[in-house]
Amino acid sequence: MSVRGNQTRLFFDRFPHAMWIFDRRTQAILGVNQAAVALYGYSREEFLGRTLNDLYTEEERPALLHDLSTLYGEPDGWAPSPRTCRRLRRKDGTILDVEVIWTPFLDRGREEILAVFQDVTQQRRTEERLRFQEAIVSQVHDAIFAIDNRRRIIYWNRAAERQYGLPAKEALGRPLPDIVSCRWLLPENERAVIQSLSEVGAWHGHETHRRRDGEPIRVESSVTLLRDDCGDRIGLLAVVRDVTERARSEEKLRDSQRQLLEAEKLGHIGAWEWDVATGAQIWSDELYRIFGIEPGRIPATFEGFMSLVGTEDRPAVRASVENALRDHQPFSREFTIRRPGGVIRTVLACGEVLVDGSRRPVRLVGATLDITDRKRAEAERARFLENERSARGAAEAAAAQLEVLSRRLVELQEAERRSLARELHDEMGQLLTGLRLLLTTDRRGVPGRTRERRTGDTRGKMMSIISELMKRIRTLSMDLRPAMLDDLGLLPALRWHFKRYGDQTGVRVKFVQAGLEGRLEPALEIATFRIVQEALTNVARHAGVAAASVDLQRDDDRLRIRIEDRGPGFDVESALRSPSSGLAGMRERARLMGGSLSIESQPGGGGTRLTAELPLGPASGPLPRK
């Protein structure tokens, strides 16, 4: 192409972008402008000796052929090609990124192409940096968005899309308050944000935002003021982190700490930690309270702790700690402490040694539990169990004694029945038989005077038999239960019994009493009578003496019974085990009345003394006054 006209040449030469004219068929460069010389580093003469193919990198040469092939066609249909991006090599070997526009034309019948190359290397590098930055920002888990001075959103990253549930295409250009609803944790926070942005151009803090679906989220925000090159404010950049889960975890941690403090307080458990290297210790508030000291009042040290340990327990406690540090083994020990006021408490300390990678102890952590109440409860339980064992033994002994007494009662009942049957059969039966014979004797053949005399004799015999029957029935009744005891009381009944006893056994009773002129409680009277009766029966059976003494003394609250004889004596333990002696029955009568009964006797002589003490019941009359 021949460039004609000064104006056309001047336009071509001074065009700001590199321009070439080359032959379409040979790709030989026919002309270049000054911008092409400056951009590629070749002189005009060097350009004119080259082809367009020399300027392309090897990787881009196929693309050159493709671009030129798209320009083929009828000359009347030729038109400028679309912009394409290509990479060309400068004279010094550096690579340029360019945008190319091809314009085919005819010059005196020759097909030529005007190529305009615009250097976009810096633009491409800037775009690459922006894309790289965008890729980085898109991978950030924190929401990042920017607003202009009209508070319209001009940037909205992917994390913001996820965090607020709104895609960037819907967020961009919209006012921020339409997207992000903010609730300040404290009313004064909003004023603090405005003041901080005004003074230092940034703010950092916590607030509550609301997602698109209405769900509130706790966030940690960092807001920075954006300015242009002239220092004028153009907007705000915010980096917002969703800390909802962290806030919940922190709240749970605070709750756990509160619960731990409450548990320590309720359970009297104090926690402690000891830095072995520095010797520094940390005591919980409850540990101070266990020691009876106001929290923080004294430094937490090992020696301070040892000063609170009971004197007798200090060597063992110190040895436990030293052994744990040496052997790296947990330890547990009970010991006493003395509070500042002198109060003694019992505690249980448990600890564990923490070691580093070299197996050197670095910390000792543990807890101390106040077990004073537990130790007292254990002691009380032990006493209760001992009492229970004693009571069980007593109950078993009582059960055994009750069994013996039950057998004795059955034996006594059978003996009384046998005696009653024998009395009725042998004595009263014979008397009644004789009476029946007298009543059925036939005297019809006997003369009158003789019949009258015999009838009188018969009547006398019948009266005698009836009198003997009445006497025996009365005696039998008195043996079963003296009516005199119910009607007249204990003292007359005893005196009657002593006389009858002497008449029957030949053993004289020396009786001494004091305070029995009045009536006693019925149960006490019958118990006293039976004890005296059974004791004198034993004297008659076993003592072999002509006399015995009975002494009854009543005072304000009890009745004392003492029965003695000068007989040969006996083994008391053996007699108590014998069901026929009656001693166990007397002792049981005394026990049932809330009293006691003791027996003093030895085989071989010395006699026997039986002593019983029975409490007076509320139904007993007052003690007679002298």
C-alpha positions in Angstrom: 0.0 0.0 0.0 1.3 3.5 -0.7 0.3 5.9 1.8 -1.0 9.0 0.0 -1.5 12.3 1.4 0.2 14.1 4.3 -2.9 13.8 6.5 -3.2 10.1 6.1 0.5 9.5 6.6 0.4 11.7 9.7 -2.6 9.8 11.2 -1.0 6.4 10.5 2.4 7.4 12.0 1.0 9.1 15.1 -1.8 6.6 15.9 -1.3 5.6 19.6 -1.5 1.9 19.0 0.9 -0.2 16.9 -0.1 -0.5 13.3 1.2 -2.7 10.4 0.4 -3.0 6.8 1.4 -6.3 5.3 0.8 -8.4 2.3 -2.0 -11.0 2.8 -0.3 -13.6 0.8 3.3 -13.4 1.9 2.7 -11.8 5.3 5.6 -9.4 4.5 5.5 -6.2 6.4 5.0 -3.2 4.1 4.8 -0.4 6.7 4.8 0.3 10.5 4.0 3.3 12.5 6.1 4.9 15.3 4.0 3.2 18.1 4.9 -0.2 16.6 8.6 0.7 16.6 8.4 1.8 20.2 6.4 -1.2 21.4 8.4 -4.0 19.8 11.9 -2.5 19.8 12.6 -3.0 16.0 13.5 -0.1 13.7 11.4 0.6 10.6 14.1 -0.9 8.4 14.2 -4.1 10.6 10.4 -4.4 10.4 10.4 -4.1 6.6 12.7 -7.1 6.3 10.4 -9.3 8.4 7.0 -11.1 8.1 4.2 -10.9 10.6 4.9 -14.6 11.4 8.2 -13.5 13.0 6.4 -11.5 15.6 4.2 -14.3 16.9 5.4 -17.0 19.4 5.4 -20.5 18.2 2.3 -21.3 20.3 0.4 -18.4 18.7 1.3 -19.0 15.0 -1.5 -21.5 14.4 -3.9 -18.8 15.8 -2.4 -16.3 13.3 -3.2 -18.6 10.3 -6.7 -19.0 11.8 -7.3 -15.3 12.1 -6.1 -14.6 8.5 -8.3 -17.4 7.1 -11.3 -15.8 8.5 -10.6 -12.7 6.4 -10.8 -14.6 3.0 -13.8 -13.9 0.9 -15.0 -11.5 -1.8 -13.2 -8.1 -1.5 -16.6 -6.3 -1.5 -17.5 -8.3 1.6 -14.3 -7.7 3.6 -14.8 -6.0 7.0 -12.7 -5.5 10.2 -12.4 -8.7 12.3 -13.5 -8.9 15.9 -10.9 -8.2 18.6 -8.8 -11.2 19.4 -6.2 -11.5 22.2 -2.8 -12.9 21.1 0.7 -13.1 22.5 3.7 -11.6 20.5 7.4 -11.5 21.1 9.4 -8.2 21.3 12.9 -7.9 19.9 14.4 -8.4 23.4 12.4 -11.7 23.7 9.8 -10.5 26.2 6.2 -11.5 25.6 3.4 -9.0 25.1 -0.3 -9.5 25.4 -2.1 -7.6 22.7 -5.6 -7.2 21.3 -5.6 -7.4 17.4 -8.1 -6.0 14.9 -7.6 -7.1 11.2 -8.9 -4.9 8.4 -8.4 -6.3 4.8 -8.3 -4.0 1.8 -7.1 -3.7 -1.8 -4.3 -1.3 -2.9 -3.9 -1.2 -6.7 -5.1 -4.7 -7.0 -3.0 -6.2 -4.2 -4.6 -7.7 -1.1 -3.3 -6.0 2.0 -4.2 -6.1 5.6 -4.1 -3.3 8.2 -3.4 -4.7 11.7 -3.9 -2.7 14.8 -2.2 -4.1 17.9 -3.1 -2.7 21.3 -0.8 -3.6 24.2 -2.9 -5.0 27.0 -0.1 -6.7 29.0 -0.5 -4.5 32.1 -4.2 -4.7 31.8 -4.0 -8.5 31.6 -1.7 -8.7 34.6 -4.0 -6.4 36.5 -7.0 -8.6 35.6 -5.0 -11.7 36.6 -4.2 -10.2 39.9 -7.8 -9.2 40.4 -8.9 -12.7 39.5 -6.4 -14.2 41.8 -7.5 -11.9 44.6 -11.1 -12.7 43.8 -10.3 -16.4 44.0 -8.7 -15.9 47.4 -11.5 -13.8 48.7 -14.0 -16.3 47.4 -12.3 -19.1 49.4 -12.4 -17.0 52.6 -15.0 -18.4 55.1 -15.8 -14.9 56.4 -18.5 -12.8 54.6 -16.9 -9.8 52.9 -19.0 -7.0 51.4 -18.5 -3.4 50.5 -20.8 -0.4 50.2 -20.5 3.0 48.6 -21.4 6.3 50.2 -25.0 5.7 49.4 -24.8 2.5 51.4 -25.4 0.4 48.2 -23.7 -2.9 48.0 -20.8 -2.9 45.5 -19.1 -6.2 46.5 -20.6 -9.4 47.9 -18.4 -12.6 48.1 -19.4 -16.2 48.1 -19.2 -16.5 51.9 -21.6 -13.6 52.2 -23.9 -15.5 49.8 -23.8 -18.6 52.1 -24.0 -16.6 55.4 -26.9 -14.4 54.5 -28.7 -16.8 52.0 -28.6 -14.2 49.1 -26.7 -14.6 45.8 -24.4 -11.7 44.7 -26.6 -10.9 41.7 -29.5 -10.1 44.0 -27.4 -8.2 46.5 -25.3 -6.0 44.3 -26.7 -2.5 43.9 -29.2 -2.8 46.7 -29.1 -0.8 50.0 -27.4 -2.7 52.8 -30.2 -2.3 55.3 -32.5 -4.1 52.8 -30.1 -7.1 53.0 -28.6 -7.1 56.4 -30.7 -6.4 59.5 -28.5 -5.4 62.4 -29.3 -5.5 66.1 -26.7 -4.1 68.4 -25.9 -6.1 71.6 -25.9 -2.8 73.5 -27.6 0.5 72.4 -24.4 2.5 72.8 -22.6 0.2 70.3 -23.9 2.0 67.2 -22.6 5.3 68.5 -19.3 3.7 69.3 -19.0 2.4 65.7 -19.7 5.8 64.2 -17.2 7.4 66.5 -14.5 4.8 65.8 -14.9 5.1 62.0 -14.7 8.8 62.3 -11.6 8.8 64.5 -9.5 5.9 63.3 -11.3 4.7 60.2 -12.0 1.2 61.5 -14.2 -0.6 64.1 -14.2 -4.2 65.4 -16.9 -5.7 67.6 -19.9 -8.1 68.0 -23.5 -7.7 66.9 -26.5 -9.7 65.8 -27.5 -10.0 62.1 -30.5 -11.6 60.6 -30.4 -13.9 57.6 -32.7 -13.7 54.6 -34.9 -16.5 56.2 -35.2 -14.5 59.4 -32.8 -16.6 61.5 -30.6 -14.5 63.8 -26.9 -15.0 63.8 -24.2 -13.7 66.2 -21.3 -12.1 64.2 -17.9 -10.6 64.8 -17.4 -7.7 62.4 -14.4 -5.7 61.3 -15.3 -2.5 59.3 -12.8 -0.4 57.5 -13.3 3.0 55.8 -12.6 3.0 52.1 -10.9 6.1 50.5 -9.7 7.0 47.0 -6.3 8.2 45.9 -7.3 11.7 47.0 -8.2 10.6 50.5 -11.9 11.1 50.0 -14.3 8.6 51.5 -15.9 6.3 48.9 -17.5 3.6 51.1 -17.0 0.9 53.7 -15.5 -2.6 53.6 -16.8 -5.1 56.2 -15.5 -8.6 57.1 -18.1 -10.4 59.0 -17.6 -13.8 60.7 -20.5 -16.0 61.9 -19.7 -16.8 65.5 -23.1 -18.2 66.4 -21.7 -21.7 67.2 -18.8 -20.2 69.0 -21.1 -18.0 71.0 -23.2 -21.0 71.9 -20.1 -23.0 72.8 -18.9 -20.1 75.0 -22.3 -19.9 76.6 -22.3 -23.6 77.2 -18.8 -23.3 78.6 -20.0 -20.5 80.9 -22.9 -22.6 81.9 -20.6 -25.6 82.6 -18.4 -23.3 84.6 -21.3 -22.1 86.6 -22.5 -25.7 87.1 -19.0 -26.7 88.1 -18.9 -24.0 90.7 -22.3 -25.0 92.0 -21.3 -28.6 92.0 -18.1 -27.8 93.8 -20.1 -25.8 96.3 -22.8 -28.4 96.8 -20.4 -31.3 96.9 -17.7 -29.5 98.9 -15.2 -30.3 96.2 -12.3 -27.8 95.6 -10.1 -28.0 92.5 -6.4 -27.1 92.5 -3.5 -27.0 90.0 0.3 -26.8 90.7 2.9 -25.7 88.2 5.9 -27.9 89.2 8.5 -25.7 87.5 7.4 -22.3 89.0 5.7 -23.6 92.1 2.7 -21.5 91.4 -0.7 -22.9 92.5 -4.3 -22.2 91.6 -7.0 -22.9 94.2 -10.7 -22.7 93.3 -13.0 -20.6 95.5 -14.6 -23.8 97.0 -11.1 -25.1 98.0 -10.6 -21.9 100.0 -14.0 -22.4 101.6 -13.1 -26.0 102.5 -10.0 -24.6 104.2 -12.2 -22.0 106.0 -10.5 -19.1 104.3 -11.9 -16.3 102.3 -11.1 -16.9 98.6 -7.8 -15.1 97.6 -7.1 -14.0 101.1 -3.8 -16.0 101.3 -1.5 -17.0 98.4 -2.0 -20.5 97.0 1.2 -22.3 97.8 2.2 -25.8 98.8 3.7 -24.8 102.1 0.5 -22.8 102.8 -1.5 -25.9 102.2 0.8 -28.0 104.4 0.3 -25.6 107.2 -3.4 -26.4 107.2 -2.9 -30.2 107.3 -3.2 -31.8 110.7 0.1 -32.3 112.4 -0.1 -36.1 112.6 -1.0 -36.3 108.8 1.7 -34.0 107.4 4.4 -36.6 106.8 2.1 -39.0 105.0 0.6 -36.2 102.8 4.0 -34.9 101.9 5.2 -38.4 101.1 2.2 -39.0 98.8 2.9 -35.9 96.8 6.6 -36.7 96.5 5.9 -40.3 95.4 3.4 -39.1 92.8 6.0 -36.7 91.3 8.7 -39.4 91.3 6.6 -42.2 89.9 4.2 -40.2 87.8 1.3 -42.1 89.3 -2.1 -40.7 90.5 -2.6 -40.5 94.3 -5.5 -40.4 96.8 -5.3 -39.8 100.5 -7.6 -39.0 103.4 -6.3 -36.6 106.1 -7.4 -33.9 108.5 -7.1 -30.2 108.2 -7.3 -27.5 110.9 -9.2 -24.4 109.9 -8.0 -21.0 111.2 -10.7 -21.1 113.9 -9.4 -24.5 115.2 -12.2 -26.6 113.6 -11.1 -30.0 112.4 -12.4 -31.3 109.1 -11.6 -34.5 107.2 -10.8 -34.3 103.5 -10.0 -36.6 100.6 -7.4 -35.3 98.1 -6.9 -36.9 94.7 -4.3 -35.8 92.2 -2.7 -36.7 88.9 0.7 -35.8 87.4 1.0 -34.3 83.9 4.3 -34.9 82.1 5.9 -33.4 79.0 7.4 -35.2 76.0 10.5 -36.0 78.1 8.5 -37.6 80.8 9.3 -34.8 83.2 6.4 -33.7 85.5 5.1 -30.3 84.6 1.8 -30.0 86.5 -0.1 -31.6 89.3 -3.8 -31.3 89.1 -6.5 -32.6 91.4 -9.4 -32.0 93.7 -10.1 -32.0 97.4 -13.4 -33.3 98.8 -14.7 -32.4 102.3 -15.7 -35.8 103.6 -16.3 -34.8 107.2 -20.1 -35.5 107.0 -19.5 -38.8 105.2 -17.0 -40.0 107.9 -19.5 -39.1 110.6 -22.2 -40.9 108.7 -19.9 -43.9 108.3 -19.2 -43.9 112.0 -22.9 -43.6 112.8 -23.6 -46.4 110.4 -21.0 -48.6 112.1 -22.5 -47.9 115.5 -26.0 -48.6 114.1 -24.8 -51.9 112.6 -23.1 -52.8 115.9 -26.3 -52.0 117.7 -28.3 -53.9 115.2 -26.0 -56.9 115.7 -26.4 -56.6 119.4 -30.1 -56.2 119.1 -30.3 -59.2 116.7 -28.3 -61.3 119.2 -30.6 -60.1 122.0 -33.6 -60.9 119.8 -32.2 -64.3 119.0 -31.5 -65.0 122.7 -35.0 -63.7 123.6 -36.5 -65.9 120.9 -34.6 -68.9 122.3 -35.8 -67.9 125.8 -39.3 -67.4 124.5 -39.2 -70.9 123.0 -38.0 -72.3 126.3 -40.7 -70.4 128.1 -43.3 -71.5 125.6 -42.3 -75.1 126.2 -42.4 -74.5 129.9 -45.8 -72.9 129.6 -47.1 -75.9 127.7 -45.6 -78.2 130.3 -47.1 -76.2 133.2 -50.5 -76.3 131.5 -50.2 -80.1 131.0 -49.1 -80.5 134.6 -52.0 -78.4 135.8 -54.4 -80.3 133.6 -53.0 -83.7 134.9 -53.2 -82.4 138.5 -56.7 -81.2 137.9 -57.8 -84.4 136.2 -56.2 -86.5 139.0 -57.9 -84.4 141.6 -61.2 -84.6 139.9 -60.9 -88.4 139.2 -59.2 -89.7 142.3 -60.5 -87.4 145.0 -63.7 -85.8 143.9 -64.7 -88.8 141.8 -64.5 -91.1 144.8 -66.4 -88.7 147.0 -69.2 -88.3 144.3 -69.3 -92.1 143.9 -69.8 -92.6 147.6 -72.5 -89.9 147.6 -74.2 -91.7 144.7 -74.2 -95.0 146.5 -75.6 -93.5 149.6 -78.4 -91.9 147.6 -79.3 -95.1 145.8 -79.3 -97.5 148.8 -82.7 -99.3 149.0 -84.1 -99.4 152.5 -87.6 -100.5 151.7 -87.2 -103.9 153.6 -85.7 -102.4 156.7 -88.0 -102.0 159.8 -89.2 -98.4 160.6 -87.0 -97.6 163.7 -83.9 -99.1 162.1 -84.7 -97.3 158.8 -84.9 -94.0 160.6 -81.6 -94.5 162.4 -79.9 -95.6 159.2 -81.3 -92.7 157.3 -79.9 -90.3 159.9 -76.5 -91.9 159.6 -76.6 -91.7 155.8 -77.5 -88.0 155.9 -74.5 -87.3 158.1 -72.2 -89.1 155.8 -73.6 -87.3 152.8 -73.1 -83.9 154.5 -69.5 -84.9 155.4 -68.8 -85.8 151.7 -70.4 -82.6 150.5 -68.2 -80.6 152.9 -65.1 -82.4 151.7 -66.1 -81.8 148.1 -66.5 -78.1 148.7 -63.1 -77.9 150.6 -61.3 -79.6 147.7 -63.0 -77.4 145.1 -62.0 -74.3 147.1 -58.4 -75.6 147.3 -58.3 -76.3 143.6 -59.7 -72.9 142.8 -57.1 -71.2 145.0 -54.3 -73.1 143.3 -55.5 -71.9 139.9 -55.8 -68.3 140.9 -56.5 -67.1 144.4 -59.7 -65.1 144.5 -58.3 -63.4 147.6 -55.7 -61.7 145.4 -58.3 -60.0 143.4 -60.6 -59.2 146.3 -58.2 -58.2 149.1 -54.9 -57.6 147.4 -51.3 -58.9 147.5 -50.6 -58.7 151.3 -53.6 -60.8 152.5 -53.1 -63.3 149.6 -49.4 -63.8 150.6 -50.2 -64.3 154.2 -52.9 -66.9 153.3 -50.4 -68.6 151.0 -47.6 -68.7 153.6 -49.9 -70.4 156.1 -51.3 -72.9 153.6 -47.7 -73.5 152.3 -46.5 -74.2 155.8 -49.3 -76.6 156.5 -48.7 -78.5 153.2 -44.9 -78.6 153.2 -43.8 -78.2 156.8 -41.6 -75.3 155.7 -42.1 -72.2 157.9 -42.0 -68.8 156.1 -40.5 -65.8 157.8 -42.2 -62.8 156.1 -41.1 -59.2 156.3 -42.7 -56.4 154.3 -42.8 -52.6 154.1 -45.3 -50.5 152.1 -47.7 -53.2 151.0 -50.7 -52.0 153.0 -52.2 -50.4 149.9 -53.2 -52.0 146.6 -50.7 -52.3 143.7 -51.4 -52.5 140.0 -53.2 -55.9 139.3 -50.5 -57.1 136.9 -47.8 -56.3 139.4 -49.6 -58.1 142.2 -50.1 -61.3 140.2 -46.5 -61.2 139.0 -45.2 -60.7 142.6 -47.5 -63.5 143.9 -46.4 -66.0 141.2 -42.7 -65.2 141.7 -43.0 -65.8 145.4 -45.1 -68.9 144.9 -42.7 -70.4 142.3 -39.6 -69.6 144.5 -41.2 -71.2 147.6 -42.2 -74.3 145.5 -38.5 -74.7 144.5 -37.5 -74.3 148.2 -39.9 -77.1 149.1 -38.7 -79.3 146.3 -34.9 -78.8 146.3 -33.7 -77.0 149.4 -34.5 -79.5 152.1 -34.9 -76.9 154.8 -37.4 -76.2 157.6 -37.6 -72.4 157.1 -37.3 -69.8 154.4 -37.6 -66.0 154.4 -39.5 -63.6 152.2 -38.8 -59.9 152.3 -40.9 -57.4 150.2 -39.9 -53.7 150.3 -41.8 -51.0 148.4 -40.4 -47.5 147.8 -41.6 -44.6 145.6 -40.9 -46.2 142.2 -40.3 -50.0 142.6 -41.0 -53.1 144.6 -38.0 -55.2 145.8 -38.5 -59.0 146.4 -35.9 -61.2 148.2 -36.4 -64.9 149.0 -33.7 -66.8 150.9 -33.1 -70.3 152.2 -30.2 -72.1 153.9 -30.2 -75.1 151.6 -27.2 -76.8 149.8 -27.4 -74.5 146.7 -27.1 -75.3 143.0 -25.5 -74.3 139.7 -27.5 -71.3 138.5 -26.6 -71.6 134.8 -27.6 -75.2 134.6 -30.8 -74.5 136.5 -31.7 -71.7 134.1 -31.3 -74.0 131.1 -33.6 -76.6 132.7 -37.2 -76.2 131.7 -38.5 -77.7 134.9 -36.9 -75.4 137.4 -39.2 -72.5 136.9 -36.3 -70.0 137.2 -36.6 -68.9 133.5 -40.3 -68.3 134.0 -39.7 -66.1 137.0 -37.1 -64.1 135.1 -39.4 -63.7 132.1 -42.2 -62.5 134.4 -39.8 -59.9 135.9 -38.6 -58.8 132.4 -42.2 -58.4 131.1 -42.9 -56.1 134.0 -39.9 -54.0 133.0 -37.9 -55.3 136.0 -35.1 -57.7 136.7 -34.4 -61.0 138.6 -31.1 -62.3 139.8 -30.2 -65.6 141.6 -27.2 -66.1 143.9 -26.3 -69.7 144.7 -23.4 -72.1 144.6 -23.4 -75.9 144.9 -22.1 -77.3 148.2 -23.6 -74.9 150.7 -24.3 -71.3 151.4 -28.0 -71.3 150.6 -29.8 -69.5 147.8 -30.9 -65.9 147.4 -33.4 -64.8 144.7 -33.8 -61.0 144.2 -36.3 -59.3 142.0 -37.0 -55.6 141.3 -40.2 -54.6 139.7 -41.2 -51.0 138.8 -44.4 -49.7 140.1 -47.0 -49.1 137.4 -49.2 -46.0 137.2 -52.2 -47.9 138.6 -50.4 -48.6 141.9 -51.7 -46.7 144.8 -49.6 -44.1 146.7 -47.0 -45.3 149.2 -48.6 -45.4 152.7 -47.1 -42.8 155.0 -46.0 -43.8 158.5 
